[in-house]
Amino acid sequence: MFNKILIANRGEIACRVIRTAHKLGIRCVAVYSEADANAMHVAMADEAVCVGPAASKDSYLKMDTILQVAQETGAQAIHPGYGFLSENAPFVQKCQEAGVVFIGPPASAIEAMGSKSAAKRIMEEAKVPLVPGYHGEDQDPALLKKHSDEMGYPVLLKATAGGGGKGMRVVWSADEFTSALDAAKREAMNGFADDTMLVEKYLTKPRHVEIQVFCDQHGNSVYLAERDCSVQRRHQKVVEEAPAPGMSDVLRKAMGEAAVRAAEAIGYVGAGTVEFLLDEDGSFYFMEMNTRLQVEHPVTELITGQDLVEWQLAVASGQPLPITQDEVQINGHAVEVRIYAEDPDNDFLPATGKLEYLRTPEENRYVRVDTGVREGDEVSIYYDPMIAKLIVWDENRDRAMQRMSQALTEYRIAGMKTNTHFLKRLIDNKAFRDAELDTGFIEKHEADLFEAHGGSQSANPLAMATLYTLLKQKQDRQAQAVRSHDETSPWHQFSGWRLNEEPTHVVRFTQESSGDEPIEHEVTVNWLDRGFRLTLDGHIMIADGTLNDDRLQASLNGHSRNAFVAELNGHVTVFTDQGAFEFQWQRPDLDNHDFEEEGGSLTAPMNGSIVAVLVEPGQKVTKGTAMVIMEAMKMEHTITASADGTVTEIFFQPGDLVEGGADLLAFEAEEA
């Protein structure tokens, strides 16, 4: 076994490899870009070396630099993780020439699977079932159309060098063929500099089922059951589970043996995944082979009780596989979801920003969190926006899905868009629970999965947000009283007192909606002997409760409810069993508070962009003068002077993106 390895990756997979390596007593060298200097994988490693600027091409993809680091630090082997250099045959060759072990397959195996058309010819010779189609070198459009006509429509056009859905078109009729081929070839040339196409029969309701295979250097091969990865968006996996629902022992054996034949046909070594399309009639067809460890490997680990990274390290060091095919056991059911910084309601557009509030479910024998970030870390524009993988296990599929639903409720992130609540709606969807799976699942159930949060929702989250602000203001007043010279001063009270009037207060929120304009909420608060009477959106609620850090224990009309609340830059996010509800608190004393606390600077109340700067350095202004206009949450926000004074410096210009809490300008107030 190795004494020291280098991990040529970052984030979640780097941390995951380090955990197993340390368990085996192997020292780890991390590499990092300038953007990742404070990253979790850097902190976990025994050594860490910067390999370049933030962009991957200047750091994590610099083959010669990474090899040099491995040699200088005495690393005997390199684990590539997945992505980056994990399926780069030239890098494998460079490692071999440098005398550094590549923890993965030989270059020849990667090259064999690198071209979809070449791979299918190899699979055909190995008697691995293929989808009917044409995979030849003759790219005459008339010939491609002839094969399509003979197969019958629909057919799938796919770039042989492609991936991730690029260079791919479904053709439903002969009339569409020419335009679809032209579009697919253009996209393939732009994405891969190669417009070679293959054409296959398109299966209308396929499932995506993949087999985990493992081969050692002594001619031993096994398959470790299967994973169902049918639920996808933009041809990328969203949910993975093992074993596949409805899989019979006979079908599992047939697919597993076909996967092993595929691996052996290319002289494979290490962890690999053979992906199949499974049709409704039980027939299955080779799709591609991933010559690396897969993102979804933890579900296989949880049902087999094996550590696949430990297997990788053992096989790469020359050891035989630890078990035979007859010894592979399947126990229970596991499911994995990928927690992403993205906006599912905006075509899963990636998001960036700082993880200012991050709480994860407690890990135990049922729940596992594989992550490479901590609270306070940045989700960068330079890398994949995956925050973590959430994996659960239980004795059967129903119990595993229920456990996943609860774990997603306990996965709380505020301050940026994520897919956690979309994932919970998906996991709770009846059709998904009934295992009515195919690769078009999300599109088919779009109306249920993308149910928008808005004014039609229960008033409870708004009431909880209001109760939070009231309790928070009360705590703030009490803290001010303790710091003051006179704790009994009436100015420290928070009772809504009014001369000759009922104690009343108004709390205002805005809430993002699916429309062009945010929803505005105005809540009237009346103080009671115990608690508050809230008049909100046509409802009256008697509310009371306690606030302990981010935990809110609320009583609404006598019904006790628990929630967690995060407040970031005026945004109040209420996490309930029904999801997360975000409100922007229109705090009446926001500017005065910020001015006093920040000592003469005015800060951005949230992430956004600068629309206009209305003042210049040296300009004298009076209290209330508009100085900067920001746009955020589909609204413009005007930052005004908190007192008479002089602008001394401006830090941003129109068009600049700013983070919540950033100083927008420096300001000197006149003495009262």
Backbone hydrogen bonds, N-H to C=O, Kabsch-Sander energy under -0.5 kcal/mol:
donor,donor_aa,acceptor,acceptor_aa,energy
5,I,27,R,-2.4
6,L,77,A,-2.7
7,I,29,V,-2.6
8,A,6,L,-0.7
8,A,79,H,-2.2
9,N,7,I,-1.6
13,I,10,R,-0.5
14,A,10,R,-1.2
15,C,11,G,-2.1
16,R,12,E,-2.3
17,V,13,I,-2.3
18,I,14,A,-2.2
19,R,15,C,-2.0
20,T,16,R,-1.5
21,A,17,V,-2.6
22,H,18,I,-2.8
23,K,19,R,-1.8
24,L,20,T,-1.4
25,G,22,H,-1.3
26,I,21,A,-3.0
27,R,3,N,-2.7
29,V,5,I,-2.4
30,A,28,C,-0.5
30,A,47,E,-3.1
31,V,7,I,-0.8
32,Y,49,V,-1.9
34,E,52,G,-2.0
36,D,33,S,-1.2
37,A,34,E,-1.0
39,A,36,D,-2.1
40,M,372,G,-0.8
43,A,39,A,-1.7
44,M,40,M,-2.0
45,A,41,H,-1.4
46,D,28,C,-1.4
47,E,28,C,-1.7
49,V,30,A,-2.3
51,V,32,Y,-2.6
52,G,32,Y,-0.5
58,D,55,A,-1.4
59,S,56,S,-1.7
61,L,56,S,-2.5
62,K,59,S,-1.8
63,M,61,L,-1.4
66,I,62,K,-2.3
67,L,63,M,-2.4
68,Q,64,D,-2.2
69,V,65,T,-2.2
70,A,66,I,-2.2
71,Q,67,L,-2.3
72,E,68,Q,-2.7
73,T,69,V,-2.1
74,G,70,A,-0.6
74,G,71,Q,-0.6
75,A,70,A,-2.2
76,Q,4,K,-2.4
77,A,4,K,-0.8
78,I,101,V,-2.7
79,H,6,L,-2.9
86,S,83,G,-2.5
88,N,85,L,-1.4
89,A,87,E,-0.8
92,V,88,N,-1.8
93,Q,89,A,-2.3
94,K,90,P,-2.2
95,C,91,F,-2.4
96,Q,92,V,-2.1
97,E,93,Q,-2.3
98,A,94,K,-1.9
99,G,95,C,-0.6
99,G,96,Q,-1.0
100,V,95,C,-2.6
101,V,76,Q,-2.3
103,I,78,I,-2.7
103,I,101,V,-0.6
104,G,102,F,-2.0
109,A,106,P,-0.7
110,I,106,P,-1.6
111,E,107,A,-2.6
112,A,108,S,-2.0
113,M,109,A,-1.5
114,G,110,I,-0.7
114,G,111,E,-0.7
115,S,111,E,-0.6
116,K,114,G,-0.5
116,K,160,T,-2.4
119,A,115,S,-2.7
120,K,116,K,-1.8
121,R,117,S,-1.5
122,I,118,A,-2.0
123,M,119,A,-2.5
124,E,120,K,-2.1
125,E,121,R,-1.7
126,A,122,I,-1.6
127,K,124,E,-1.2
128,V,123,M,-2.7
131,V,286,F,-0.6
134,Y,199,V,-2.9
139,Q,137,E,-0.6
143,L,140,D,-0.7
144,L,140,D,-2.3
145,K,141,P,-2.3
146,K,142,A,-2.1
147,H,143,L,-2.3
148,S,144,L,-1.7
149,D,145,K,-2.9
150,E,146,K,-2.1
151,M,147,H,-2.1
152,G,148,S,-2.1
155,V,171,V,-2.1
156,L,200,E,-3.2
157,L,155,V,-0.5
157,L,169,R,-3.1
158,K,198,L,-2.4
159,A,167,G,-1.4
160,T,196,T,-2.5
162,G,159,A,-1.4
166,K,163,G,-1.4
168,M,165,G,-0.8
169,R,157,L,-2.2
171,V,155,V,-2.9
171,V,169,R,-0.5
172,W,170,V,-0.6
176,E,173,S,-1.1
177,F,173,S,-0.5
177,F,174,A,-1.0
180,A,176,E,-2.3
181,L,177,F,-2.7
182,D,178,T,-2.3
183,A,179,S,-2.1
184,A,180,A,-2.5
185,K,181,L,-2.5
186,R,182,D,-2.1
187,E,183,A,-2.3
188,A,184,A,-2.3
189,M,185,K,-2.5
190,N,186,R,-2.3
191,G,187,E,-2.2
192,F,188,A,-3.1
193,A,188,A,-0.6
193,A,189,M,-1.5
194,D,188,A,-0.9
198,L,158,K,-2.5
199,V,134,Y,-2.1
200,E,156,L,-2.2
201,K,132,P,-2.8
202,Y,154,P,-2.0
203,L,201,K,-0.6
207,R,278,L,-2.3
209,V,207,R,-0.8
209,V,276,F,-1.9
210,E,227,R,-2.6
211,I,274,V,-2.8
212,Q,225,A,-1.5
213,V,211,I,-0.6
213,V,272,G,-2.8
214,F,222,V,-2.3
215,C,270,G,-1.7
216,D,220,N,-2.1
219,G,216,D,-0.8
222,V,214,F,-2.2
224,L,212,Q,-3.2
225,A,223,Y,-0.6
227,R,210,E,-2.5
228,D,241,E,-3.1
229,C,208,H,-3.3
229,C,227,R,-0.6
232,Q,230,S,-0.8
233,R,236,Q,-2.8
236,Q,233,R,-1.6
238,V,231,V,-2.6
239,V,231,V,-1.3
240,E,336,E,-2.4
241,E,228,D,-1.9
242,A,334,A,-2.4
247,M,244,A,-1.6
252,R,248,S,-2.6
253,K,249,D,-2.2
254,A,250,V,-2.1
255,M,251,L,-2.8
256,G,252,R,-2.8
257,E,253,K,-2.5
258,A,254,A,-1.8
259,A,255,M,-2.3
260,V,256,G,-2.1
261,R,257,E,-2.2
262,A,258,A,-2.0
263,A,259,A,-2.2
264,E,260,V,-2.8
265,A,261,R,-1.8
266,I,262,A,-0.6
266,I,263,A,-1.1
267,G,264,E,-1.2
268,Y,263,A,-2.0
270,G,215,C,-3.5
272,G,213,V,-2.2
273,T,290,N,-2.1
274,V,211,I,-2.3
275,E,273,T,-0.6
275,E,288,E,-3.2
276,F,209,V,-2.6
277,L,285,Y,-2.5
278,L,207,R,-2.9
278,L,276,F,-0.5
279,D,277,L,-0.6
279,D,283,S,-3.1
282,G,279,D,-1.8
285,Y,277,L,-2.1
286,F,129,P,-3.8
287,M,275,E,-3.0
288,E,275,E,-1.1
290,N,273,T,-2.8
291,T,289,M,-0.7
292,R,290,N,-1.4
293,L,81,G,-0.5
297,H,294,Q,-1.6
299,V,296,E,-1.3
300,T,296,E,-0.6
300,T,297,H,-0.6
301,E,297,H,-1.9
302,L,298,P,-2.4
303,I,299,V,-1.4
304,T,300,T,-1.6
305,G,301,E,-2.1
306,Q,301,E,-0.6
308,L,306,Q,-0.7
311,W,307,D,-1.9
312,Q,308,L,-2.3
313,L,309,V,-2.3
314,A,310,E,-2.3
315,V,311,W,-3.0
316,A,312,Q,-2.5
317,S,313,L,-1.3
318,G,315,V,-1.6
319,Q,314,A,-2.5
327,E,324,T,-1.1
328,V,325,Q,-1.4
331,N,303,I,-2.4
333,H,394,D,-2.9
334,A,242,A,-3.0
335,V,392,V,-2.1
336,E,240,E,-3.3
337,V,390,L,-2.3
338,R,238,V,-1.1
339,I,337,V,-0.6
339,I,388,A,-2.6
340,Y,338,R,-0.7
341,A,385,P,-2.4
342,E,340,Y,-1.2
343,D,349,L,-2.1
346,N,343,D,-1.9
347,D,344,P,-0.7
348,F,343,D,-1.2
349,L,343,D,-1.1
349,L,346,N,-1.0
351,A,341,A,-2.8
353,G,379,V,-1.9
355,L,377,D,-3.2
356,E,354,K,-2.0
357,Y,414,A,-0.9
359,R,412,R,-2.6
364,N,367,V,-1.8
368,R,391,I,-3.1
370,D,368,R,-0.5
370,D,389,K,-2.5
371,T,369,V,-0.7
372,G,387,I,-0.9
376,G,355,L,-3.6
377,D,374,R,-2.3
379,V,353,G,-3.6
380,S,378,E,-0.8
383,Y,380,S,-0.6
387,I,339,I,-3.1
388,A,339,I,-1.5
389,K,370,D,-2.7
390,L,337,V,-2.5
391,I,368,R,-2.9
391,I,389,K,-0.6
392,V,335,V,-2.3
393,W,366,Y,-2.2
394,D,333,H,-2.2
400,A,396,N,-2.2
401,M,397,R,-2.6
402,Q,398,D,-2.0
403,R,399,R,-2.2
404,M,400,A,-2.3
405,S,401,M,-2.4
406,Q,402,Q,-1.9
407,A,403,R,-2.4
408,L,404,M,-2.4
409,T,405,S,-1.4
410,E,406,Q,-1.5
411,Y,408,L,-0.7
412,R,359,R,-2.4
412,R,410,E,-1.0
413,I,411,Y,-0.5
414,A,357,Y,-1.8
419,N,340,Y,-1.5
423,L,419,N,-2.6
424,K,420,T,-1.9
425,R,421,H,-2.1
426,L,422,F,-2.2
427,I,423,L,-3.0
428,D,424,K,-2.3
429,N,425,R,-0.6
429,N,426,L,-1.0
433,R,429,N,-2.7
434,D,430,K,-2.2
435,A,432,F,-1.9
436,E,431,A,-2.7
437,L,435,A,-1.6
439,T,206,P,-2.2
441,F,438,D,-1.7
444,K,440,G,-2.3
445,H,441,F,-1.9
446,E,443,E,-1.1
448,D,445,H,-0.8
449,L,445,H,-2.3
450,F,446,E,-2.2
451,E,448,D,-0.8
457,Q,454,G,-1.8
463,A,459,A,-2.5
464,M,460,N,-2.7
465,A,461,P,-2.5
466,T,462,L,-2.4
467,L,463,A,-2.8
468,Y,464,M,-2.7
469,T,465,A,-2.1
470,L,466,T,-2.2
471,L,467,L,-2.6
472,K,468,Y,-2.9
473,Q,469,T,-2.5
474,K,470,L,-2.1
475,Q,471,L,-2.3
476,D,472,K,-2.5
477,R,473,Q,-2.5
478,Q,474,K,-2.2
479,A,475,Q,-2.4
480,Q,476,D,-2.3
481,A,477,R,-2.3
482,V,478,Q,-1.8
483,R,479,A,-1.5
484,S,480,Q,-1.1
489,S,486,D,-1.6
492,H,489,S,-1.9
493,Q,490,P,-1.4
498,R,501,E,-0.6
501,E,498,R,-1.2
504,T,496,G,-0.9
505,H,525,V,-2.3
507,V,523,V,-2.8
509,F,521,H,-2.5
510,T,584,Q,-1.6
511,Q,519,I,-2.7
519,I,511,Q,-3.4
521,H,509,F,-3.1
523,V,507,V,-3.1
524,T,522,E,-0.5
524,T,535,T,-2.2
525,V,505,H,-4.0
526,N,533,R,-2.4
527,W,503,P,-1.5
528,L,531,G,-2.2
532,F,543,A,-2.9
533,R,526,N,-2.9
534,L,532,F,-0.6
534,L,541,M,-3.5
535,T,524,T,-2.5
536,L,534,L,-0.6
536,L,539,H,-2.7
537,D,522,E,-0.5
539,H,536,L,-2.6
541,M,534,L,-2.5
543,A,532,F,-2.9
543,A,541,M,-0.7
544,D,555,S,-1.6
546,T,553,Q,-2.0
548,N,551,R,-2.6
551,R,548,N,-2.3
552,L,550,D,-0.6
552,L,563,A,-3.0
553,Q,546,T,-2.5
553,Q,551,R,-0.6
554,A,552,L,-0.7
554,A,561,R,-3.0
555,S,544,D,-3.4
556,L,554,A,-0.5
556,L,559,H,-2.5
557,N,542,I,-2.9
557,N,555,S,-0.6
559,H,556,L,-1.8
560,S,558,G,-0.7
561,R,554,A,-3.4
563,A,552,L,-2.3
564,F,575,F,-1.6
565,V,550,D,-2.8
566,A,573,T,-2.2
568,L,566,A,-0.5
568,L,571,H,-2.4
571,H,568,L,-2.2
572,V,570,G,-0.6
572,V,583,F,-3.9
573,T,566,A,-3.1
573,T,571,H,-0.6
574,V,572,V,-0.6
574,V,581,F,-3.0
575,F,564,F,-3.3
575,F,573,T,-0.6
576,T,574,V,-0.6
576,T,579,G,-3.0
579,G,576,T,-1.5
581,F,574,V,-2.3
583,F,572,V,-3.0
584,Q,510,T,-3.4
585,W,570,G,-3.1
585,W,583,F,-0.7
586,Q,508,R,-2.8
586,Q,584,Q,-0.6
587,R,585,W,-2.0
590,L,587,R,-1.6
593,H,589,D,-2.6
594,D,590,L,-2.7
595,F,591,D,-2.6
596,E,592,N,-2.4
597,E,593,H,-2.5
598,E,594,D,-2.8
599,G,595,F,-0.7
600,G,595,F,-1.3
602,L,665,L,-1.7
604,A,662,A,-2.4
608,G,658,V,-2.3
609,S,631,E,-2.1
610,I,656,D,-2.5
611,V,609,S,-0.5
611,V,629,I,-2.9
612,A,629,I,-1.6
614,L,612,A,-0.5
614,L,627,M,-3.0
615,V,627,M,-0.7
618,G,647,V,-3.7
619,Q,616,E,-2.1
621,V,645,G,-2.9
624,G,641,A,-2.6
625,T,622,T,-2.2
627,M,639,I,-2.8
628,V,639,I,-1.5
629,I,612,A,-2.8
630,M,628,V,-0.5
630,M,637,H,-3.1
631,E,609,S,-2.7
632,A,635,M,-2.9
635,M,632,A,-2.0
637,H,630,M,-3.4
639,I,628,V,-3.5
639,I,637,H,-0.5
640,T,638,T,-0.6
641,A,625,T,-2.1
645,G,621,V,-2.5
646,T,668,E,-2.6
647,V,619,Q,-2.7
648,T,666,A,-2.2
649,E,666,A,-1.2
651,F,664,L,-2.4
652,F,664,L,-0.7
655,G,610,I,-3.2
656,D,653,Q,-2.3
658,V,608,G,-2.9
661,G,604,A,-3.4
662,A,659,E,-2.1
664,L,602,L,-3.4
665,L,602,L,-1.0
666,A,649,E,-2.8
667,F,600,G,-2.9
668,E,646,T,-2.9
669,A,667,F,-0.6
670,E,644,D,-2.7
